């Protein structure tokens, strides 16, 4: 099976305070490899997820743990977005971010 390594030149989700950023990564954060159906751990967050990209963001889609579309946010000509998750029910969500170069998905665990 072919391994793919997504070097995050366009995006990265960090805990409660960030999603997308690559110029300087803290030592604890490493690019990840995806092989087959490897499980991805959900990143805990409770208030905001900050999204930034080198390239213009086009769409943010949020899916619940059963894969149903929970929220869809179309964007135009912005490289930064603060996603307010304070009103979301507790649970696991998948955040899918699309810019004009690529798409990235990350799991978020909404906590108190």
C-alpha positions as CSV (number, residue, x, y, z in Angstrom):
1,X,0.0,0.0,0.0
2,X,1.3,3.4,-0.9
3,X,2.1,5.8,2.0
4,X,1.3,9.4,1.6
5,X,2.9,12.1,3.7
6,X,1.0,15.4,3.8
7,X,3.6,18.0,4.5
8,X,1.5,20.9,5.6
9,X,2.4,23.7,3.4
10,X,-1.2,24.7,3.3
11,X,-2.7,23.5,6.6
12,X,-2.5,22.0,10.0
13,X,-5.0,21.7,12.9
14,X,-3.6,22.4,16.3
15,X,-5.6,22.1,19.5
16,X,-8.1,24.7,20.6
17,X,-6.1,27.6,19.2
18,X,-5.1,26.8,15.7
19,X,-5.8,25.0,12.5
20,X,-3.4,25.6,9.6
21,X,0.0,27.1,9.8
22,X,3.4,25.9,8.8
23,X,6.0,28.5,8.8
24,X,7.2,27.6,12.4
25,X,5.9,24.4,14.0
26,X,6.4,23.8,17.7
27,X,8.7,20.8,18.4
28,X,5.8,18.6,19.6
29,X,4.0,18.9,16.2
30,X,5.2,16.7,13.4
31,X,3.8,16.1,9.9
32,X,1.9,12.8,9.9
33,X,1.8,9.8,7.6
34,X,-1.4,8.2,6.5
35,X,-1.2,4.5,5.6
36,X,-4.4,2.6,4.8
37,X,-7.1,3.2,7.4
38,X,-4.9,4.3,10.2
39,X,-6.9,5.9,13.0
40,X,-6.5,9.6,13.5
41,X,-6.8,10.9,17.1
42,X,-9.3,13.7,17.6
43,X,-7.9,17.0,18.7
44,X,-9.7,18.5,21.7
45,X,-11.1,22.0,21.4
46,X,-13.7,24.0,23.3
47,X,-14.1,27.5,22.0
48,X,-12.4,28.5,18.7
49,X,-10.4,26.8,16.0
50,X,-8.2,29.2,14.2
51,X,-7.6,28.4,10.5
52,X,-5.0,30.1,8.4
53,X,-3.4,29.2,5.1
54,X,-0.9,30.6,2.6
55,X,-3.5,30.3,-0.1
56,X,-7.1,31.6,-0.2
57,X,-9.5,29.5,1.8
58,X,-12.6,28.5,-0.2
59,X,-14.8,26.3,2.0
60,X,-15.0,24.9,5.6
61,X,-17.3,21.9,6.1
62,X,-18.0,20.3,9.4
63,X,-19.3,16.8,9.7
64,X,-20.7,15.1,12.8
65,X,-19.4,11.7,14.0
66,X,-21.9,9.9,11.6
67,X,-20.7,11.8,8.6
68,X,-23.7,14.1,8.3
69,X,-23.0,17.7,7.2
70,X,-23.3,19.8,10.4
71,X,-22.2,23.2,9.0
72,X,-20.9,24.6,5.7
73,X,-19.0,27.9,5.5
74,X,-18.2,29.3,2.1
75,X,-15.3,31.8,2.1
76,X,-13.9,34.3,-0.4
77,X,-10.4,35.7,-0.6
78,X,-9.4,35.1,3.0
79,X,-6.4,33.3,4.4
80,X,-7.7,33.3,8.0
81,X,-10.8,32.2,9.8
82,X,-11.8,31.8,13.4
83,X,-14.3,29.0,13.7
84,X,-16.5,29.4,16.8
85,X,-17.4,26.0,18.2
86,X,-18.8,27.2,21.6
87,X,-22.4,26.3,20.7
88,X,-21.6,22.9,19.2
89,X,-22.9,19.9,21.2
90,X,-20.1,17.8,22.8
91,X,-18.8,15.1,20.5
92,X,-16.4,14.3,17.6
93,X,-16.5,16.3,14.4
94,X,-14.5,16.2,11.2
95,X,-13.4,19.6,9.9
96,X,-12.7,19.7,6.2
97,X,-10.9,22.8,4.9
98,X,-10.5,23.5,1.2
99,X,-8.3,26.2,-0.3
100,X,-7.4,26.8,-3.9
101,X,-4.6,24.2,-3.8
102,X,-5.8,21.3,-1.6
103,X,-8.2,19.9,0.9
104,X,-7.4,18.8,4.5
105,X,-9.5,16.9,7.0
106,X,-9.0,16.7,10.8
107,X,-11.0,15.3,13.6
108,X,-12.0,17.6,16.5
109,X,-13.3,16.5,19.9
110,X,-15.6,19.2,21.2
111,X,-15.1,19.4,25.0
112,X,-16.3,21.7,27.7
